[in-house]
Amino acid sequence: MEFFGLKEENCPDARMIEMGDAMKKFKPNDSGLDTAAFSGFVSGVLDGSIGQFLMSEEIPEKNDEPVTVVVGKNFKEIAFNDDKHVFIEFYAPWCGHCKQLTPVWEKLGEHFKDRDDVVIAKSDATANEFSEVAVQGFPTLKFFAKGAGTTITDYNGGRDLDSLIKFVEAGGVEAKAEEMGEDEEEDIEEDEDEDDEDYDEEDEEEESEEEEEEQKDEL
């Protein structure tokens, strides 16, 4: 029941499930459990008159912490705000990786709490579903850039605070490897030049020794 988002107190109940990369659930419009109700339910899903069912918690009465709580009912209002960058962690309460990320995510929220154009948010993806976002693993991090409409950017970078801050400050653009390693590459080139110089000096010493040996032989 947990897998399909059902609670024991609501049973008996019925769902139709479309399995795939993104599982879609369909819920009957009425609570009837007879043949006519089931037939109407199946027909409604197949002809499209019954749409996808999306779970949602209730919108929190107080939602002014550094990390904003996103539920299904307020998702579009928060995520697709053209005036704000919105960075959302979709998590599961039982997920070990999510628990490890929690203190870092809270620090990220604290870092940007005074920025009017940045929202750091979280959403329990086991209790809330979104037609625009398919959450297939936990945690899933997605960035909604201001002025980008419904464009969503997946975050696949480091889970450390500095990497997350840089990503947000860059407007949802991950630093390219070559940009991150530019200084390192310069250091490597300098080291290579020094190595070349050392190599040349050794060659000169060897050549001088050979010349001395040849002069001795001639004498």
N, CA, C and O of each residue as an XYZ file, in Angstrom:
876
protein
N       0.832     -1.217      0.000
C       0.000      0.000      0.000
C       0.863      1.261      0.000
O       0.534      2.245     -0.664
N       1.960      1.227      0.743
C       2.848      2.396      0.794
C       3.408      2.708     -0.589
O       3.521      3.872     -0.972
N       3.762      1.651     -1.343
C       4.324      1.834     -2.679
C       3.351      2.581     -3.594
O       3.761      3.402     -4.414
N       2.062      2.286     -3.442
C       1.057      2.911     -4.294
C       0.397      4.123     -3.633
O      -0.574      4.670     -4.157
N       0.929      4.538     -2.478
C       0.424      5.741     -1.833
C      -0.926      5.568     -1.178
O      -1.713      6.514     -1.117
N      -1.207      4.371     -0.685
C      -2.482      4.110     -0.016
C      -2.282      4.010      1.490
O      -1.239      3.554      1.960
N      -3.281      4.436      2.232
C      -3.244      4.326      3.689
C      -4.274      3.308      4.150
O      -5.350      3.178      3.566
N      -3.926      2.597      5.196
C      -4.778      1.510      5.677
C      -6.177      2.002      6.042
O      -7.171      1.314      5.809
N      -6.236      3.210      6.620
C      -7.541      3.711      7.060
C      -8.483      4.020      5.892
O      -9.690      4.160      6.089
N      -7.930      4.128      4.673
C      -8.760      4.423      3.503
C      -9.205      3.163      2.764
O      -9.942      3.247      1.782
N      -8.766      2.004      3.228
C      -9.094      0.751      2.547
C     -10.404      0.171      3.088
O     -10.740      0.403      4.249
N     -11.162     -0.588      2.257
C     -10.792     -0.983      0.897
C     -10.915      0.173     -0.094
O     -11.796      1.024      0.031
N     -10.013      0.188     -1.083
C      -9.994      1.226     -2.102
C      -9.458      0.619     -3.385
O      -9.026     -0.534     -3.397
N      -9.483      1.375     -4.447
C      -9.025      0.863     -5.741
C      -8.157      1.902     -6.440
O      -8.367      3.105     -6.285
N      -7.199      1.436     -7.196
C      -6.350      2.296     -8.032
C      -6.074      1.576     -9.347
O      -6.044      0.346     -9.399
N      -5.875      2.347    -10.395
C      -5.288      1.807    -11.608
C      -3.898      2.406    -11.708
O      -3.709      3.600    -11.474
N      -2.930      1.580    -12.056
C      -1.537      2.015    -12.075
C      -0.957      1.817    -13.472
O      -1.048      0.736    -14.054
N      -0.364      2.877    -13.991
C       0.383      2.773    -15.245
C       1.861      2.728    -14.881
O       2.446      3.740    -14.493
N       2.459      1.547    -15.010
C       3.856      1.380    -14.647
C       4.751      1.868    -15.776
O       4.349      1.873    -16.940
N       5.962      2.278    -15.430
C       6.908      2.771    -16.425
C       7.984      3.575    -15.738
O       8.169      3.461    -14.526
N       8.721      4.416    -16.522
C       9.761      5.252    -15.925
C       9.169      6.158    -14.849
O       9.788      6.390    -13.810
N       7.967      6.665    -15.107
C       7.266      7.481    -14.118
C       5.902      6.845    -13.868
O       5.029      6.876    -14.735
N       5.725      6.273    -12.691
C       4.475      5.596    -12.360
C       3.335      6.604    -12.267
O       3.460      7.641    -11.615
N       2.225      6.286    -12.926
C       1.047      7.137    -12.864
C      -0.074      6.382    -12.168
O      -0.334      5.217    -12.471
N      -0.739      7.059    -11.228
C      -1.820      6.444    -10.480
C      -3.148      7.108    -10.842
O      -3.208      8.316    -11.072
N      -4.198      6.312    -10.889
C      -5.531      6.816    -11.180
C      -6.478      6.355    -10.082
O      -6.485      5.189     -9.687
N      -7.275      7.298     -9.602
C      -8.170      7.044     -8.477
C      -9.620      7.190     -8.943
O      -9.932      8.119     -9.688
N     -10.509      6.293     -8.521
C     -11.914      6.406     -8.934
C     -12.560      7.675     -8.388
O     -12.182      8.181     -7.332
N     -13.536      8.173     -9.128
C     -14.224      9.401     -8.715
C     -15.185      9.166     -7.565
O     -15.519     10.097     -6.832
N     -15.629      7.938     -7.403
C     -16.519      7.635     -6.282
C     -15.986      6.416     -5.544
O     -15.087      5.729     -6.029
N     -16.535      6.159     -4.396
C     -16.027      5.097     -3.525
C     -16.758      3.779     -3.707
O     -16.593      2.867     -2.896
N     -17.555      3.662     -4.744
C     -18.295      2.424     -4.977
C     -17.367      1.253     -5.241
O     -16.343      1.392     -5.908
N     -17.740      0.099     -4.708
C     -16.915     -1.093     -4.864
C     -17.699     -2.213     -5.541
O     -17.469     -3.391     -5.267
N     -18.629     -1.841     -6.430
C     -19.404     -2.853     -7.142
C     -18.953     -2.914     -8.600
O     -18.094     -2.146     -9.033
N     -19.538     -3.824     -9.330
C     -19.132     -4.052    -10.723
C     -19.306     -2.800    -11.573
O     -18.433     -2.469    -12.374
N     -20.409     -2.114    -11.408
C     -20.676     -0.919    -12.203
C     -19.635      0.169    -11.932
O     -19.171      0.831    -12.860
N     -19.267      0.355    -10.656
C     -18.275      1.368    -10.287
C     -16.910      1.027    -10.890
O     -16.229      1.895    -11.436
N     -16.518     -0.245    -10.785
C     -15.215     -0.655    -11.324
C     -15.182     -0.501    -12.851
O     -14.187     -0.037    -13.408
N     -16.265     -0.890    -13.522
C     -16.325     -0.782    -14.982
C     -16.248      0.672    -15.421
O     -15.546      1.006    -16.376
N     -16.981      1.543    -14.710
C     -16.938      2.963    -15.043
C     -15.561      3.554    -14.796
O     -15.107      4.415    -15.551
N     -14.891      3.097    -13.741
C     -13.544      3.563    -13.409
C     -12.556      3.184    -14.509
O     -11.798      4.027    -14.989
N     -12.569      1.922    -14.903
C     -11.655      1.467    -15.949
C     -11.914      2.204    -17.258
O     -10.974      2.648    -17.918
N     -13.168      2.335    -17.632
C     -13.512      3.040    -18.876
C     -13.065      4.491    -18.825
O     -12.581      5.029    -19.820
N     -13.227      5.133    -17.659
C     -12.842      6.537    -17.525
C     -11.351      6.751    -17.676
O     -10.920      7.740    -18.269
N     -10.546      5.819    -17.136
C      -9.093      5.927    -17.284
C      -8.688      5.730    -18.739
O      -7.856      6.468    -19.268
N      -9.285      4.724    -19.383
C      -8.909      4.404    -20.758
C      -9.333      5.491    -21.748
O      -8.632      5.729    -22.732
N     -10.470      6.155    -21.503
C     -10.906      7.198    -22.454
C     -10.404      8.584    -22.062
O     -10.666      9.560    -22.765
N      -9.677      8.677    -20.934
C      -9.061      9.944    -20.540
C      -9.943     10.862    -19.724
O      -9.519     11.960    -19.363
N     -11.160     10.441    -19.423
C     -12.044     11.318    -18.648
C     -11.667     11.350    -17.167
O     -12.052     12.266    -16.441
N     -10.909     10.341    -16.726
C     -10.365     10.349    -15.372
C      -8.865     10.581    -15.479
O      -8.138      9.757    -16.033
N      -8.409     11.703    -14.947
C      -7.000     12.075    -15.063
C      -6.137     11.451    -13.989
O      -6.626     10.784    -13.078
N      -4.840     11.685    -14.118
C      -3.867     11.146    -13.157
C      -4.135     11.690    -11.759
O      -4.420     12.874    -11.584
N      -4.040     10.820    -10.783
C      -4.216     11.211     -9.382
C      -2.854     11.544     -8.781
O      -1.923     10.741     -8.851
N      -2.744     12.727     -8.192
C      -1.496     13.175     -7.591
C      -1.703     13.415     -6.098
O      -2.584     14.175     -5.698
N      -0.891     12.766     -5.291
C      -0.991     12.947     -3.842
C      -0.477     14.332     -3.442
O       0.365     14.919     -4.123
N      -0.992     14.831     -2.343
C      -0.493     16.089     -1.791
C      -0.810     16.184     -0.306
O      -1.908     15.849      0.137
N       0.170     16.646      0.445
C      -0.081     17.010      1.832
C      -0.778     18.369      1.831
O      -0.864     19.035      0.800
N      -1.263     18.759      2.980
C      -1.874     20.082      3.091
C      -0.778     21.147      3.132
O       0.324     20.897      3.620
N      -1.090     22.329      2.620
C      -0.133     23.437      2.648
C       0.104     23.843      4.106
O      -0.855     24.081      4.841
N       1.358     23.924      4.527
C       1.635     24.302      5.929
C       1.065     25.680      6.252
O       1.166     26.607      5.449
N       0.463     25.806      7.440
C      -0.061     27.102      7.863
C       1.068     28.111      8.030
O       0.908     29.288      7.709
N       2.224     27.642      8.539
C       3.398     28.494      8.694
C       4.512     27.922      7.827
O       4.883     26.756      7.963
N       5.041     28.753      6.934
C       6.038     28.252      5.985
C       7.112     29.312      5.742
O       7.422     29.652      4.600
N       7.679     29.832      6.853
C       8.632     30.934      6.746
C      10.038     30.570      7.239
O      10.838     31.452      7.551
N      10.333     29.262      7.307
C      11.674     28.835      7.686
C      12.639     29.043      6.514
O      12.189     29.213      5.381
N      13.963     29.033      6.761
C      14.937     29.202      5.668
C      14.762     28.189      4.538
O      15.059     28.491      3.382
N      14.276     26.978      4.872
C      13.964     25.974      3.853
C      12.443     25.873      3.738
O      11.771     25.441      4.675
N      11.911     26.270      2.594
C      10.470     26.289      2.359
C       9.949     24.874      2.109
O      10.604     24.071      1.444
N       8.777     24.579      2.641
C       8.151     23.266      2.430
C       7.237     23.338      1.210
O       6.343     24.181      1.122
N       7.493     22.423      0.269
C       6.687     22.358     -0.951
C       5.834     21.094     -0.917
O       6.341     20.003     -0.658
N       4.532     21.247     -1.179
C       3.624     20.107     -1.296
C       2.983     20.172     -2.676
O       3.181     21.132     -3.421
N       2.220     19.147     -3.005
C       1.609     19.127     -4.333
C       0.727     20.335     -4.606
O       0.683     20.837     -5.729
N       0.022     20.804     -3.571
C      -0.949     21.882     -3.752
C      -0.319     23.256     -3.941
O      -0.967     24.158     -4.472
N       0.939     23.435     -3.513
C       1.574     24.751     -3.705
C       2.802     24.679     -4.623
O       3.550     25.647     -4.757
N       2.989     23.525     -5.245
C       4.190     23.315     -6.056
C       4.324     24.336     -7.189
O       5.352     25.006     -7.291
N       3.323     24.462     -8.023
C       3.416     25.358     -9.180
C       3.607     26.808     -8.751
O       4.388     27.547     -9.351
N       2.891     27.200     -7.715
C       2.991     28.578     -7.211
C       4.418     28.916     -6.788
O       4.900     30.020     -7.038
N       5.093     27.955     -6.144
C       6.451     28.200     -5.648
C       7.502     27.944     -6.730
O       8.373     28.783     -6.958
N       7.424     26.805     -7.388
C       8.476     26.397     -8.321
C       8.548     27.266     -9.561
O       9.644     27.566    -10.033
N       7.425     27.673    -10.093
C       7.410     28.418    -11.350
C       7.178     29.911    -11.141
O       6.488     30.561    -11.926
N       7.761     30.442    -10.079
C       7.717     31.879     -9.805
C       8.789     32.560    -10.655
O       9.982     32.354    -10.429
N       8.376     33.362    -11.622
C       9.320     33.968    -12.564
C      10.287     34.945    -11.910
O      11.288     35.323    -12.519
N      10.004     35.359    -10.682
C      10.850     36.343    -10.006
C      11.882     35.709     -9.076
O      12.667     36.415     -8.442
N      11.879     34.385     -8.994
C      12.768     33.735     -8.027
C      13.463     32.498     -8.613
O      12.893     31.767     -9.424
N      14.714     32.290     -8.176
C      15.386     31.015     -8.386
C      14.889     30.072     -7.293
O      14.907     30.430     -6.116
N      14.449     28.883     -7.663
C      13.925     27.930     -6.686
C      14.696     26.617     -6.808
O      14.753     26.017     -7.882
N      15.281     26.183     -5.708
C      16.076     24.953     -5.663
C      15.378     24.001     -4.696
O      15.280     24.287     -3.502
N      14.891     22.860     -5.213
C      14.075     21.949     -4.394
C      14.757     20.589     -4.232
O      15.237     19.997     -5.199
N      14.786     20.119     -3.007
C      15.212     18.753     -2.717
C      13.960     17.896     -2.556
O      13.133     18.149     -1.681
N      13.828     16.885     -3.404
C      12.747     15.916     -3.279
C      13.319     14.718     -2.517
O      14.245     14.062     -2.994
N      12.774     14.437     -1.349
C      13.377     13.453     -0.458
C      12.353     12.422      0.004
O      11.149     12.559     -0.213
N      12.880     11.383      0.650
C      12.046     10.395      1.341
C      12.491     10.374      2.801
O      13.692     10.342      3.067
N      11.571     10.390      3.742
C      11.936     10.443      5.170
C      12.832      9.292      5.612
O      13.631      9.452      6.535
N      12.711      8.129      4.963
C      13.485      6.951      5.370
C      14.821      6.834      4.637
O      15.592      5.917      4.920
N      15.111      7.739      3.704
C      16.313      7.647      2.863
C      17.567      8.096      3.623
O      17.623      9.215      4.131
N      18.572      7.215      3.696
C      19.809      7.538      4.398
C      20.565      8.684      3.767
O      21.090      9.536      4.483
N      20.639      8.732      2.427
C      21.343      9.822      1.734
C      20.644     11.160      1.992
O      21.297     12.196      2.117
N      19.320     11.124      2.068
C      18.565     12.346      2.351
C      18.875     12.860      3.753
O      19.013     14.065      3.966
N      18.983     11.938      4.707
C      19.299     12.330      6.082
C      20.687     12.955      6.162
O      20.907     13.893      6.928
N      21.625     12.432      5.370
C      22.975     13.009      5.350
C      22.970     14.409      4.752
O      23.733     15.278      5.176
N      22.103     14.620      3.762
C      22.045     15.918      3.085
C      21.311     16.971      3.916
O      21.523     18.168      3.722
N      20.456     16.540      4.833
C      19.597     17.476      5.585
C      20.359     18.635      6.229
O      19.975     19.783      6.007
N      21.422     18.403      7.019
C      22.117     19.548      7.639
C      22.755     20.476      6.617
O      22.818     21.686      6.837
N      23.231     19.929      5.500
C      23.826     20.755      4.442
C      22.742     21.607      3.793
O      22.948     22.790      3.521
N      21.579     20.991      3.548
C      20.473     21.716      2.909
C      19.955     22.836      3.814
O      19.581     23.906      3.335
N      19.936     22.585      5.107
C      19.508     23.621      6.051
C      20.489     24.797      6.065
O      20.084     25.955      6.166
N      21.789     24.482      5.962
C      22.802     25.543      5.889
C      22.667     26.330      4.587
O      22.888     27.541      4.550
N      22.301     25.621      3.523
C      22.085     26.295      2.237
C      20.917     27.272      2.359
O      20.980     28.391      1.850
N      19.860     26.843      3.031
C      18.721     27.732      3.249
C      19.103     28.947      4.083
O      18.681     30.066      3.793
N      19.911     28.718      5.130
C      20.378     29.828      5.963
C      21.221     30.809      5.144
O      21.126     32.023      5.325
N      22.038     30.273      4.251
C      22.932     31.121      3.449
C      22.137     32.090      2.567
O      22.544     33.236      2.373
N      21.007     31.625      2.037
C      20.239     32.453      1.096
C      18.954     33.020      1.704
O      18.109     33.537      0.973
N      18.794     32.933      3.016
C      17.529     33.342      3.623
C      17.223     34.827      3.450
O      16.060     35.229      3.497
N      18.261     35.650      3.248
C      18.046     37.085      3.072
C      17.975     37.498      1.600
O      17.862     38.683      1.288
N      18.042     36.524      0.706
C      17.931     36.809     -0.722
C      16.469     36.699     -1.140
O      15.877     35.622     -1.073
N      15.897     37.805     -1.566
C      14.482     37.810     -1.961
C      14.237     37.041     -3.250
O      13.107     36.644     -3.535
N      15.298     36.827     -4.035
C      15.113     36.177     -5.337
C      15.533     34.712     -5.332
O      15.641     34.098     -6.394
N      15.773     34.141     -4.147
C      16.186     32.736     -4.051
C      15.320     32.010     -3.025
O      15.106     32.502     -1.917
N      14.827     30.835     -3.409
C      14.057     29.983     -2.500
C      14.730     28.616     -2.438
O      14.875     27.939     -3.455
N      15.134     28.221     -1.248
C      15.653     26.872     -1.017
C      14.506     26.083     -0.386
O      13.967     26.479      0.647
N      14.139     24.966     -1.014
C      12.933     24.259     -0.577
C      13.155     22.752     -0.506
O      14.158     22.225     -0.988
N      12.202     22.086      0.102
C      12.232     20.619      0.197
C      10.815     20.099      0.065
O       9.848     20.795      0.372
N      10.707     18.840     -0.406
C       9.399     18.235     -0.538
C       9.492     16.733     -0.289
O      10.357     16.054     -0.842
N       8.602     16.229      0.541
C       8.526     14.794      0.805
C       7.856     14.133     -0.402
O       6.635     14.187     -0.551
N       8.661     13.514     -1.254
C       8.145     12.952     -2.496
C       7.417     11.632     -2.296
O       6.892     11.063     -3.253
N       7.379     11.137     -1.059
C       6.577      9.944     -0.779
C       5.138     10.318     -0.442
O       4.254      9.461     -0.423
N       4.910     11.602     -0.176
C       3.573     12.061      0.189
C       3.021     13.093     -0.784
O       1.858     13.487     -0.690
N       3.866     13.532     -1.728
C       3.453     14.534     -2.706
C       3.930     14.121     -4.099
O       5.032     13.600     -4.268
N       3.087     14.364     -5.075
C       3.421     14.011     -6.459
C       3.166     15.211     -7.361
O       2.343     16.074     -7.055
N       3.888     15.250     -8.481
C       3.851     16.417     -9.357
C       3.858     15.947    -10.812
O       4.695     15.131    -11.197
N       2.951     16.448    -11.598
C       2.883     16.026    -13.004
C       4.107     16.505    -13.783
O       4.471     15.913    -14.799
N       4.744     17.583    -13.303
C       5.892     18.140    -14.025
C       7.217     17.506    -13.628
O       8.218     17.678    -14.325
N       7.236     16.779    -12.522
C       8.494     16.221    -12.003
C       8.322     14.739    -11.717
O       7.416     14.331    -10.991
N       9.207     13.939    -12.300
C       9.232     12.506    -12.019
C      10.399     12.229    -11.083
O      11.559     12.383    -11.464
N      10.092     11.826     -9.870
C      11.131     11.530     -8.882
C      11.361     10.027     -8.857
O      10.493      9.261     -8.438
N      12.546      9.612     -9.313
C      12.834      8.183     -9.414
C      13.876      7.723     -8.397
O      14.095      6.522     -8.236
N      14.507      8.651     -7.725
C      15.500      8.305     -6.716
C      15.564      9.397     -5.669
O      15.058     10.499     -5.879
N      16.181      9.094     -4.548
C      16.243     10.063     -3.442
C      17.695     10.252     -2.990
O      18.446      9.280     -2.917
N      18.094     11.481     -2.689
C      17.331     12.706     -2.976
C      17.456     13.100     -4.446
O      18.464     12.808     -5.090
N      16.436     13.757     -4.967
C      16.464     14.332     -6.310
C      16.478     15.845     -6.145
O      15.629     16.410     -5.455
N      17.451     16.501     -6.784
C      17.588     17.957     -6.664
C      17.286     18.608     -8.003
O      17.889     18.261     -9.019
N      16.363     19.541     -8.004
C      15.977     20.212     -9.248
C      15.934     21.724     -9.034
O      15.539     22.217     -7.978
N      16.358     22.442    -10.084
C      16.466     23.901    -10.021
C      15.504     24.527    -11.019
O      15.435     24.123    -12.180
N      14.764     25.521    -10.541
C      13.792     26.237    -11.355
C      14.263     27.690    -11.437
O      14.039     28.472    -10.513
N      14.909     28.043    -12.534
C      15.503     29.377    -12.665
C      14.425     30.434    -12.897
O      13.438     30.194    -13.592
N      14.633     31.597    -12.305
C      13.666     32.674    -12.497
C      13.653     33.108    -13.961
O      14.693     33.201    -14.612
N      12.459     33.366    -14.451
C      12.311     33.793    -15.837
C      12.448     32.680    -16.852
O      12.444     32.935    -18.056
N      12.571     31.428    -16.378
C      12.778     30.305    -17.308
C      11.486     29.554    -17.602
O      11.515     28.502    -18.242
N      10.366     30.076    -17.149
C       9.094     29.413    -17.401
C       9.032     28.074    -16.694
O       9.281     27.978    -15.492
N       8.696     27.043    -17.453
C       8.572     25.701    -16.868
C       9.825     24.857    -17.097
O       9.786     23.640    -16.920
N      10.927     25.481    -17.485
C      12.177     24.751    -17.684
C      12.740     24.306    -16.340
O      12.826     25.096    -15.400
N      13.122     23.038    -16.260
C      13.642     22.469    -15.020
C      15.047     21.944    -15.262
O      15.292     21.243    -16.244
N      15.971     22.282    -14.368
C      17.358     21.837    -14.484
C      17.674     20.815    -13.410
O      17.458     21.067    -12.225
N      18.185     19.661    -13.817
C      18.610     18.645    -12.853
C      19.977     19.015    -12.294
O      20.859     19.455    -13.031
N      20.144     18.839    -11.006
C      21.446     19.080    -10.383
C      22.137     17.751    -10.135
O      21.603     16.881     -9.448
N      23.337     17.600    -10.704
C      24.089     16.357    -10.561
C      25.472     16.586     -9.977
O      26.336     15.712    -10.051
N      25.685     17.766     -9.396
C      27.004     18.112     -8.870
C      27.231     17.595     -7.464
O      26.515     16.719     -6.980
N      28.245     18.155     -6.819
C      28.612     17.743     -5.471
C      27.540     18.097     -4.460
O      26.787     19.053     -4.644
N      27.480     17.320     -3.396
C      26.479     17.549     -2.359
C      27.049     18.353     -1.194
O      26.427     18.432     -0.135
N      28.222     18.948     -1.378
C      28.803     19.784     -0.337
C      28.244     21.198     -0.437
O      27.738     21.592     -1.487
N      28.330     21.954      0.636
C      27.712     23.275      0.705
C      28.278     24.226     -0.340
O      27.517     24.945     -0.988
N      29.598     24.249     -0.518
C      30.210     25.177     -1.467
C      29.716     24.937     -2.890
O      29.415     25.887     -3.612
N      29.631     23.675     -3.295
C      29.171     23.351     -4.650
C      27.729     23.793     -4.857
O      27.381     24.313     -5.917
N      26.896     23.586     -3.852
C      25.487     23.968     -3.951
C      25.334     25.489     -4.013
O      24.516     26.003     -4.775
N      26.119     26.201     -3.213
C      26.060     27.669     -3.221
C      26.479     28.216     -4.578
O      25.823     29.104     -5.123
N      27.563     27.691     -5.120
C      28.051     28.155     -6.430
C      27.021     27.902     -7.518
O      26.838     28.729     -8.412
N      26.355     26.772     -7.444
C      25.337     26.421     -8.435
C      24.187     27.428     -8.402
O      23.735     27.895     -9.448
N      23.717     27.760     -7.204
C      22.611     28.708     -7.076
C      23.047     30.097     -7.531
O      22.317     30.771     -8.258
N      24.226     30.523     -7.108
C      24.716     31.851     -7.473
C      24.953     31.983     -8.975
O      24.914     33.084     -9.523
N      25.200     30.850     -9.635
C      25.403     30.861    -11.087
C      24.082     30.752    -11.842
O      24.072     30.628    -13.067
N      22.976     30.798    -11.117
C      21.682     30.745    -11.771
C      21.314     29.375    -12.296
O      20.574     29.248    -13.272
N      21.840     28.340    -11.634
C      21.497     26.983    -12.039
C      22.412     26.401    -13.089
O      22.042     25.475    -13.811
N      23.615     26.953    -13.170
C      24.596     26.448    -14.144
C      25.744     25.806    -13.379
O      26.386     26.452    -12.552
N      25.999     24.526    -13.659
C      27.097     23.841    -12.999
C      28.409     24.247    -13.636
O      28.501     24.355    -14.858
N      29.434     24.473    -12.812
C      30.747     24.851    -13.321
C      31.321     23.720    -14.151
O      31.288     22.558    -13.745
N      31.853     24.069    -15.329
C      32.455     23.056    -16.189
C      33.772     22.577    -15.583
O      34.460     23.310    -14.873
N      34.088     21.358    -15.880
C      35.296     20.759    -15.314
C      36.532     21.561    -15.663
O      37.413     21.763    -14.827
N      36.591     22.034    -16.952
C      37.787     22.763    -17.354
C      37.896     24.110    -16.658
O      38.996     24.609    -16.423
N      36.705     24.718    -16.318
C      36.733     25.989    -15.614
C      37.184     25.780    -14.180
O      37.956     26.572    -13.639
N      36.694     24.701    -13.564
C      37.056     24.424    -12.182
C      38.524     24.088    -12.059
O      39.141     24.369    -11.031
N      39.102     23.485    -13.103
C      40.480     23.046    -13.028
C      41.461     23.961    -13.729
O      42.610     23.574    -13.945
N      41.042     25.166    -14.090
C      41.901     26.066    -14.850
C      43.179     26.389    -14.100
O      44.268     26.318    -14.668
N      43.056     26.748    -12.812
C      44.236     27.079    -12.021
C      45.129     25.862    -11.864
O      46.355     25.960    -11.907
N      44.477     24.690    -11.677
C      45.257     23.479    -11.522
C      46.053     23.178    -12.775
O      47.201     22.739    -12.702
N      45.423     23.421    -13.959
C      46.107     23.174    -15.216
C      47.321     24.088    -15.364
O      48.366     23.668    -15.862
N      47.173     25.366    -14.920
C      48.293     26.289    -14.993
C      49.439     25.811    -14.121
O      50.606     25.883    -14.507
N      49.081     25.310    -12.911
C      50.112     24.784    -12.015
C      50.819     23.595    -12.647
O      52.038     23.455    -12.549
N      50.025     22.731    -13.304
C      50.610     21.555    -13.941
C      51.574     21.972    -15.041
O      52.656     21.400    -15.177
N      51.168     23.000    -15.851
C      52.035     23.470    -16.929
C      53.331     24.029    -16.374
O      54.408     23.795    -16.923
N      53.214     24.789    -15.254
C      54.425     25.346    -14.648
C      55.343     24.235    -14.169
O      56.560     24.294    -14.345
N      54.723     23.192    -13.544
C      55.519     22.065    -13.071
C      56.213     21.367    -14.221
O      57.365     20.947    -14.110
N      55.474     21.245    -15.362
C      56.069     20.584    -16.517
C      57.245     21.386    -17.049
O      58.264     20.823    -17.448
N      57.093     22.738    -17.051
C      58.191     23.597    -17.518
C      59.407     23.422    -16.623
O      60.540     23.333    -17.097
N      59.149     23.373    -15.290
C      60.257     23.194    -14.358
C      60.935     21.850    -14.582
O      62.159     21.733    -14.517
N      60.104     20.828    -14.850
C      60.659     19.505    -15.105
C      61.545     19.523    -16.331
O      62.609     18.903    -16.353
N      61.090     20.255    -17.377
C      61.874     20.358    -18.609
C      63.200     21.046    -18.348
O      64.239     20.635    -18.865
N      63.154     22.122    -17.524
C      64.380     22.850    -17.215
C      65.351     21.955    -16.453
O      66.550     21.963    -16.730
N      64.843     21.187    -15.501
C      65.688     20.276    -14.740
C      66.320     19.246    -15.668
O      67.489     18.886    -15.526
N      65.531     18.791    -16.605
C      66.007     17.778    -17.540
C      67.137     18.336    -18.381
O      68.125     17.643    -18.624
N      67.010     19.588    -18.835
C      68.042     20.230    -19.655
C      69.334     20.398    -18.866
O      70.418     20.156    -19.397
N      69.231     20.811    -17.599
C      70.417     21.007    -16.777
C      71.174     19.702    -16.593
O      72.404     19.685    -16.638
N      70.459     18.624    -16.390
C      71.091     17.322    -16.232
C      71.803     16.914    -17.515
O      72.891     16.338    -17.482
N      71.174     17.221    -18.642
C      71.804     16.901    -19.925
C      73.119     17.643    -20.089
O      74.115     17.079    -20.542
N      73.106     18.947    -19.706
C      74.322     19.750    -19.842
C      75.432     19.187    -18.970
O      76.585     19.122    -19.395
N      75.085     18.772    -17.733
C      76.095     18.213    -16.841
C      76.680     16.929    -17.418
O      77.888     16.699    -17.368
N      75.795     16.097    -17.968
C      76.273     14.851    -18.563
C      77.188     15.118    -19.753
O      78.211     14.456    -19.927
N      76.800     16.107    -20.577
C      77.625     16.448    -21.738
C      78.982     16.983    -21.306
O      79.995     16.670    -21.932
N      79.018     17.791    -20.237
C      80.288     18.343    -19.742
C      81.187     17.225    -19.258
O      82.391     17.236    -19.514
N      80.611     16.260    -18.561
C      81.402     15.136    -18.065
C      81.956     14.316    -19.222
O      83.097     13.857    -19.171
N      81.161     14.133    -20.251
C      81.625     13.380    -21.414
C      82.779     14.106    -22.101
O      83.754     13.478    -22.515
N      82.667     15.430    -22.221
C      83.737     16.219    -22.853
C      85.030     16.109    -22.045
O      86.113     16.000    -22.619
N      84.916     16.139    -20.692
C      86.104     16.031    -19.852
C      86.777     14.674    -20.040
O      88.003     14.582    -20.100
N      85.954     13.612    -20.134
C      86.503     12.278    -20.325
C      87.233     12.179    -21.664
O      88.300     11.572    -21.759
N      86.623     12.803    -22.726
C      87.234     12.770    -24.030
C      88.583     13.516    -24.033
O      89.553     13.067    -24.643
N      88.620     14.668    -23.336
C      89.859     15.441    -23.249
C      90.939     14.647    -22.544
O      92.094     14.684    -22.969
N      90.598     13.915    -21.459
C      91.553     13.093    -20.744
C      92.111     12.006    -21.644
O      93.309     11.723    -21.648
N      91.173     11.382    -22.434
C      91.608     10.316    -23.326
C      92.600     10.848    -24.351
O      93.592     10.193    -24.670
N      92.316     12.062    -24.871
C      93.224     12.645    -25.870
C      94.596     12.917    -25.272
O      95.617     12.720    -25.930
N      94.617     13.374    -24.007
C      95.901     13.638    -23.349
C      96.645     12.326    -23.110
O      97.749     12.333    -22.567
